[in-house]
């Protein structure tokens, strides 16, 4: 007689207090920079930690074999990446060591897709690899303190993770603002690696100042991380740049994982854009957390008649948001404010309001339209490149709404790229068509500025020889209303020379 076993939801074995410090916490899904710094934050509070290997094309094929065929490519890539890790560890160390010595931690968030169901795909991986005893823990992205039976999230760890995110975002901005203009190829990547290792050590050796209020106060007022970035700045001062290279600026938006990722999961599109002659504006992870906090605030305001202690809760959320921005800007200042500020969520919401209701929270919601318009109207970029997984419902909504945006702003260069994971030529060729026009705009802008200031490139080069600080990667070029770095640089030099 066939015996049918009733379905049981996956519930991981808890990690006992005795096991903490012995079980290796495995995590992934962000850039190698974010993951290295997160590793330092975890080790600082006594955990062993190991990021998953970098995403590779083979992870897509592995994921397709193990999870639902209708999953989007970010889910398939990350599930396949976890599966590859589990297979390799089981082969090298044995199944028992894997099951008892490692635990995977991931986060859950947002609406009808994306993070909300990633963990279910990871559970399918465990089932199909016969590893249901392997521990997988899902954490709430918005709780500062929690204990899921796996990793205990405390105030010191939460602030360590927040600073890891901030520091990696800021270094990523420095990286992409510098590499297209570096005089010596490879210098940016070298200095970036040294910077990340320096910050990793700082996070790992971070002093612990209490478990709650003491930790909160210390992390808000401490100069510890600013001083660390001042050391980092000295490394970046070694990088010489040539800002007279005319390059179109491309703002990256889209589905969270695809826009953040750097690797095979999105066809290495950021590096590809640089190789094609562009300067990329990468999306900070910190913007997503800022969005979630503002959404909590706006929902609270909408339901204020039914919320107990409404004014107190509103004050608390607004205070957290202000401290969040204050801390981020304090760190930016340590690197001459070259890393971009976080875009104002209220402004993004207002820009997107005619096209997308701000309470439609699937995916990045109104931000995809708001960020595109904000960058376009404020001349921060020549072109918007939106990365969407094939068949992603939230991004399909955004791309549809963008057609109305383009009707009112036909001069906005917008390249929606649908990523399947295995259709690289089609995706990049589509992006290249829009990039060609962006290059023309950047060149016209540069020539107009030269004509307006009456300067020649030779005169600027001669002035640079007398003022070598202009050629340092840490020199801040103000924004004078032009999208391109080279155009703003010409205006800046003209002002320094007293020509305008």
Buried (B, 14 or more C-beta within 10 A) or exposed (E): EEEEEEEEEBEBBBBEEEBBEEBBBBBBBBBBBBBBBBBBBBBBBEBBBBBBBBBBBEBBEBBBEBBBEEBBBBBBBBBBBBBBBBBEBBEEEEBEEBBBBBBBBBBBBBBEBBBEBBBBBBBBBBEEBEBBEBBBBBBEEBEBEEBBBBBBBBBBBBBBBBBBBBBBBBBBBBBBBBBBBBEEEEBBEBBBBBBBEBBBEBBBEBEBBEEEEEBBEBBEEBEBBBEBBEEBBEBBBBBBBBBBBBBBBBBBBBBBBBBBBBBBBBBBBBEBBBEBBBBBBBBBBBBBBBBBBBBBBBEBEEEEEEBEEBEEBBEEBBEBBEEBBEBBEBBBEBBBEBBBEBBBBEBBBBBBEEBBEBEBBBBBBBBBBBBBBBBBEEBBBBBBBBBBBBBBBBBBBBBEBBEEBEEEBEEBBBBBBBBBBEEBEEBBEBBEEBBEBBBEBBBEBBEEBBEBBEBEEEBBEEBBEEEEEBBBBBBEBEBBEBBBBBBBBBBBBBEEBEBE
